[in-house]
Amino acid sequence: MFDAKYLSDISFSSNDYCLNTLLNLLPSKLHIHLVDNFEDEFITTLKLIFENRVYICNDCDICRVYRLTNNVIRNRNL
């Protein structure tokens, strides 16, 4: 009884909320734009769940804009 876990005891990350939303929407295609060409555990999980519906991109106009923005933010913080 003392070892019981309650839902209120669990903290959720933004990845949890994102995954929950995607599972509810069940998109036919999922385009993921990677800024730093790094596939983390969350991307790997999405690929396992959505299989051939996941498209990874790292060199389109959207990726370039995010990469540029990310570099500007990093340079401001130095």
C-alpha distances in whole Angstrom, upper triangle without the diagonal:
4,5,5,9,11,15,16,15,17,21,23,27,30,30,27,29,32,31,29,32,34,32,33,36,37,40,43,44,42,44,43,45,45,46,46,46,42,40,36,33,33,36,36,33,35,37,35,34,37,39,43,43,42,45,45,48,49,53,54,55,51,50,53,52,49,50,53,51,48,51,52,49,48,52,51,49,51
4,5,9,11,15,15,13,16,19,22,25,29,29,26,28,32,30,29,32,34,32,33,37,37,41,43,44,42,44,42,44,43,45,44,45,41,39,35,32,32,36,35,32,35,37,35,34,37,40,43,43,42,45,45,47,48,52,53,54,50,49,52,51,47,48,51,49,46,49,50,47,46,50,49,46,48
4,6,10,13,14,12,14,17,20,23,27,26,24,26,29,28,26,30,32,30,31,34,35,38,41,41,39,41,39,41,40,42,41,41,38,35,32,29,29,32,31,29,31,34,32,31,34,36,40,40,39,42,41,44,45,49,50,51,47,46,49,48,45,46,48,46,44,46,48,44,44,47,47,44,46
4,7,10,12,10,12,16,18,22,25,25,22,24,27,25,24,27,29,27,28,32,32,35,38,39,37,39,38,40,39,41,40,41,37,35,31,28,27,31,30,27,30,32,30,29,32,35,38,38,37,40,40,43,44,47,48,49,46,45,48,47,43,45,47,45,43,46,47,44,43,47,46,44,46
4,7,8,7,8,12,14,18,21,21,18,20,23,22,20,24,26,24,25,28,29,32,35,36,33,36,34,36,36,37,37,37,34,31,28,25,24,28,27,24,26,29,27,26,29,32,35,35,34,37,37,39,40,44,45,46,42,41,44,43,40,41,44,41,39,42,43,40,40,43,43,40,43
4,5,5,7,11,13,17,20,20,17,18,22,21,19,22,24,23,23,26,28,31,34,34,32,35,33,35,35,37,37,37,34,32,28,25,24,28,28,25,26,29,28,26,29,32,35,34,33,36,36,39,40,43,44,45,41,40,43,42,39,40,43,40,38,41,42,39,39,43,42,40,42
4,5,5,9,10,14,16,17,14,14,18,17,15,18,21,19,19,23,24,27,30,31,29,31,30,32,32,34,34,35,32,29,26,23,21,25,25,22,23,27,25,23,26,29,32,31,30,33,33,35,37,40,40,41,37,37,40,39,35,37,40,37,35,39,40,36,37,40,40,37,40
4,6,8,10,14,16,18,15,15,19,19,17,19,22,21,21,25,26,29,32,33,31,32,31,33,33,34,34,35,32,30,27,24,23,26,27,24,25,29,28,26,28,31,35,33,32,35,34,37,37,41,41,41,38,37,40,39,35,37,39,37,35,38,39,35,36,39,38,36,39
4,7,10,13,16,18,15,16,20,20,18,21,24,23,23,26,28,30,34,34,31,33,31,33,32,33,34,34,31,29,26,23,22,26,26,24,25,28,27,26,29,31,35,34,32,35,34,36,37,41,41,42,38,37,40,39,35,37,39,36,34,37,38,35,35,38,37,35,37
4,6,10,13,14,11,13,16,16,15,18,20,20,20,24,25,27,30,30,28,29,27,29,29,30,30,31,28,25,22,19,18,22,23,20,21,25,24,22,25,28,31,30,28,31,31,33,34,37,38,38,35,34,36,36,32,33,36,34,31,34,35,32,32,36,35,33,35
4,7,10,11,10,11,14,15,14,17,19,19,20,23,24,26,29,29,26,27,25,27,26,27,27,28,25,23,20,18,16,20,21,19,20,24,23,22,24,27,30,29,27,29,28,30,31,34,35,35,32,31,33,32,29,30,32,30,28,31,32,28,29,32,31,29,32
4,7,8,6,7,10,11,11,13,15,16,17,19,20,22,26,25,22,24,22,23,23,24,25,25,23,21,18,16,14,17,18,16,17,21,20,19,21,24,27,25,24,26,25,27,28,31,31,32,28,27,30,29,26,27,30,27,25,29,30,27,27,31,30,28,31
4,5,5,7,9,10,11,13,14,16,17,19,20,21,24,23,20,21,19,20,19,20,21,22,19,18,15,13,11,14,16,14,15,19,19,18,20,23,25,24,21,23,22,24,24,28,28,29,25,24,27,26,22,24,26,24,22,25,26,23,23,27,27,25,27
4,5,5,6,9,10,11,12,14,15,17,18,19,22,21,18,18,16,17,17,18,19,20,18,17,14,13,11,13,16,14,14,18,19,18,19,21,24,22,19,21,20,21,22,25,25,25,22,21,24,23,19,21,23,21,19,23,24,21,22,25,25,23,26
4,5,5,6,8,10,10,12,14,15,16,17,20,18,15,16,14,15,15,17,18,18,16,14,11,10,7,10,12,10,10,14,15,14,15,18,20,18,16,18,17,19,20,23,24,25,21,20,23,22,19,21,24,22,20,23,25,22,23,26,26,25,27
4,5,5,6,9,10,10,12,14,15,17,20,19,17,18,16,19,19,20,21,22,19,17,14,12,9,12,14,11,11,15,15,14,15,18,21,19,18,20,20,22,23,27,27,28,24,23,27,26,23,24,27,25,23,27,28,26,26,30,30,28,31
4,5,5,6,9,10,11,12,14,15,19,19,16,18,16,18,19,21,22,23,21,19,17,15,12,14,16,14,13,17,17,15,16,20,22,20,18,20,20,22,24,27,26,27,23,23,26,25,22,24,27,24,23,27,28,25,26,30,30,28,31
4,5,5,6,9,10,11,12,13,16,15,12,14,13,15,16,18,20,20,18,16,15,14,10,11,14,12,10,14,15,13,14,17,19,16,15,17,17,19,20,23,23,23,20,20,23,22,19,21,24,22,21,25,26,24,25,28,28,27,30
4,5,5,6,9,10,10,12,15,14,12,14,13,16,17,19,21,20,18,16,14,12,9,10,12,9,8,12,12,10,11,14,17,14,13,16,16,19,21,24,24,25,22,21,25,24,21,23,27,25,23,27,29,27,27,31,31,30,33
4,5,5,6,9,10,12,16,16,14,17,16,19,20,23,24,24,22,19,18,16,12,14,16,12,11,15,15,12,13,16,19,17,16,19,20,22,24,27,27,28,24,24,28,27,24,27,29,28,26,30,31,29,30,34,34,32,35
4,5,5,6,8,10,14,14,12,15,15,18,20,22,24,24,23,20,19,18,14,15,17,14,12,15,16,13,13,17,19,16,15,18,19,21,23,26,25,26,22,23,26,25,23,25,28,26,25,29,30,28,29,33,33,32,35
4,5,5,6,7,10,11,9,12,12,16,18,20,22,22,21,18,17,16,12,13,14,12,9,12,13,10,10,13,15,12,12,14,16,18,21,24,23,24,21,21,25,24,22,24,27,26,25,28,30,28,29,33,33,33,35
4,6,5,8,11,12,11,15,15,19,21,24,25,24,23,20,19,17,14,14,15,12,10,13,13,9,9,13,15,13,13,16,18,21,24,27,26,27,24,24,28,28,25,28,31,29,28,32,33,32,33,36,37,36,38
4,6,9,12,14,13,17,18,21,23,26,28,27,26,23,22,20,17,17,19,16,14,16,16,13,12,16,18,15,16,19,21,23,26,29,28,29,25,26,30,29,27,29,32,30,30,33,35,33,34,38,38,37,40
4,6,9,11,11,14,16,19,21,24,27,26,25,22,22,21,17,17,19,16,13,16,17,13,12,15,16,13,14,17,19,21,24,26,25,26,23,24,27,27,25,28,30,29,29,32,33,32,33,37,37,37,39
4,7,9,9,13,15,18,21,24,26,25,24,21,21,20,16,16,17,14,11,13,14,10,8,12,13,10,12,15,17,20,23,25,24,26,23,24,27,27,25,28,31,30,29,33,34,33,34,38,38,38,40
4,5,6,10,12,16,19,22,24,23,23,20,21,20,17,15,17,15,12,13,14,12,9,12,12,8,10,12,15,17,20,22,21,22,20,21,24,24,23,25,28,27,27,31,32,31,33,36,36,36,39
4,7,10,13,17,19,23,25,23,23,21,22,21,19,17,18,17,13,13,15,12,9,11,10,6,9,11,14,17,20,22,21,22,20,21,25,25,24,26,29,29,29,32,34,33,34,38,38,39,41
4,6,10,13,16,19,22,20,20,18,19,20,17,14,16,15,12,11,14,12,9,10,8,5,6,7,11,13,16,18,17,19,17,18,21,22,21,23,26,26,26,29,30,30,31,34,35,35,38
4,6,10,13,16,18,17,17,15,16,16,13,11,13,13,9,9,12,11,8,10,9,6,5,6,8,11,14,16,15,17,15,15,19,19,18,20,23,23,22,25,27,27,28,31,32,32,34
4,7,10,13,15,14,15,13,15,17,14,11,14,14,11,11,14,14,11,12,11,8,6,5,6,7,10,12,12,13,11,11,15,16,15,16,19,19,19,22,24,24,25,28,29,29,32
4,6,10,12,11,11,10,12,14,11,8,11,13,10,10,14,14,12,13,13,11,7,6,5,6,8,11,11,13,10,9,13,14,12,14,17,17,16,19,21,21,22,25,26,26,28
4,6,9,9,10,10,13,15,13,11,14,15,13,13,17,18,16,16,16,14,11,9,6,5,6,8,8,10,7,6,10,11,9,10,13,14,13,16,18,18,19,22,23,24,25
4,6,5,7,8,10,13,12,10,13,15,13,14,17,18,17,17,17,16,12,11,7,6,5,8,10,12,10,7,10,11,9,9,12,13,12,14,17,17,17,19,21,21,23
4,6,8,10,12,15,15,13,16,18,17,17,21,22,21,21,21,20,16,14,11,9,6,9,10,11,9,6,8,9,6,5,9,10,8,10,13,13,13,16,18,18,19
4,5,9,11,14,14,13,15,18,17,18,21,22,22,22,22,21,18,16,12,11,8,10,13,14,13,9,10,12,10,7,11,12,9,10,14,14,13,16,18,18,19
4,7,10,13,14,11,13,16,16,15,18,20,19,19,19,19,15,13,9,9,6,9,12,15,13,10,12,14,12,10,14,15,13,14,18,18,17,19,22,22,22
4,6,10,11,9,10,14,14,14,16,19,18,18,19,19,15,14,11,11,9,13,16,18,16,13,15,17,14,13,16,17,14,16,19,19,17,20,23,22,22
4,7,8,6,7,10,10,10,13,15,15,15,16,16,12,12,9,11,11,14,17,19,17,14,17,19,16,15,19,19,17,19,22,21,20,23,25,24,25
4,5,5,6,9,10,11,13,15,16,16,18,18,14,15,12,14,14,18,20,22,19,17,19,21,17,17,21,20,17,20,23,21,20,24,25,24,25
4,6,5,6,9,10,11,12,14,15,17,17,15,16,14,17,17,21,23,25,22,20,23,24,20,20,24,24,21,23,26,24,23,27,28,26,28
4,5,5,6,9,10,11,12,13,16,15,13,14,13,15,16,20,21,23,20,18,22,22,19,19,23,22,20,23,25,23,23,27,28,26,28
4,5,5,6,9,10,10,11,13,13,9,11,9,12,13,17,18,20,18,16,19,20,17,18,21,21,19,22,25,23,23,26,28,27,29
4,5,5,6,9,10,10,12,13,10,12,11,14,15,19,21,23,21,19,22,24,21,21,25,25,22,25,28,26,26,29,31,30,31
4,5,5,6,9,10,13,13,11,13,13,16,18,22,23,25,23,21,24,25,22,23,27,26,24,27,30,28,28,31,33,31,33
4,5,5,6,8,10,10,8,10,11,14,16,20,21,23,20,19,22,23,21,22,25,25,23,26,29,27,27,31,32,31,33
4,6,5,5,8,8,6,9,9,13,16,19,20,23,21,19,23,24,22,22,26,26,24,27,30,29,29,32,34,33,34
4,6,5,9,10,9,12,13,17,19,23,24,26,24,23,26,28,25,26,30,29,28,30,33,32,32,35,37,35,37
4,6,9,9,9,13,14,18,21,24,24,27,24,23,27,28,26,27,30,30,28,31,34,32,32,36,37,36,38
4,6,6,6,10,12,16,19,22,22,24,22,21,25,26,24,25,29,29,27,30,33,32,32,36,37,36,38
4,6,6,9,12,15,18,21,22,25,23,22,25,27,25,26,30,30,28,31,34,33,33,36,38,37,39
4,6,8,11,14,17,20,20,23,22,21,24,26,25,26,29,30,29,31,34,34,34,37,39,38,40
4,7,10,13,17,19,18,21,19,19,23,24,23,24,27,28,27,30,32,32,32,35,37,37,39
4,6,10,13,16,16,19,17,16,20,21,19,21,24,24,23,26,29,28,29,32,33,33,35
4,6,10,12,12,15,14,13,17,18,17,18,21,22,22,24,27,27,27,30,32,32,33
4,7,10,11,14,12,11,14,16,15,15,19,19,19,21,24,24,24,27,29,29,30
4,6,7,10,9,7,11,13,12,12,16,17,16,18,21,22,22,24,26,27,28
4,6,9,9,6,8,11,10,9,13,14,14,15,18,19,19,21,24,24,25
4,7,8,6,6,10,10,10,12,14,15,15,18,20,20,21,24,25,26
4,5,5,6,9,10,10,12,14,15,16,18,20,21,23,25,26,27
4,5,5,6,9,10,11,12,14,15,17,18,20,21,23,25,26
4,5,5,6,9,10,11,12,14,16,17,18,20,21,23,25
4,6,5,6,9,10,10,12,14,15,16,18,20,21,23
4,5,5,6,8,10,10,12,14,15,16,18,20,21
4,5,5,6,8,10,11,12,14,15,17,19,20
4,5,5,6,9,10,10,12,14,15,17,19
4,5,5,6,9,10,11,12,14,16,17
4,5,5,6,9,10,11,13,15,16
4,5,5,6,9,10,11,13,15
4,5,5,6,9,10,11,13
4,5,5,6,9,10,11
4,5,5,6,9,10
4,5,5,6,9
4,5,5,7
4,5,5
4,6
4
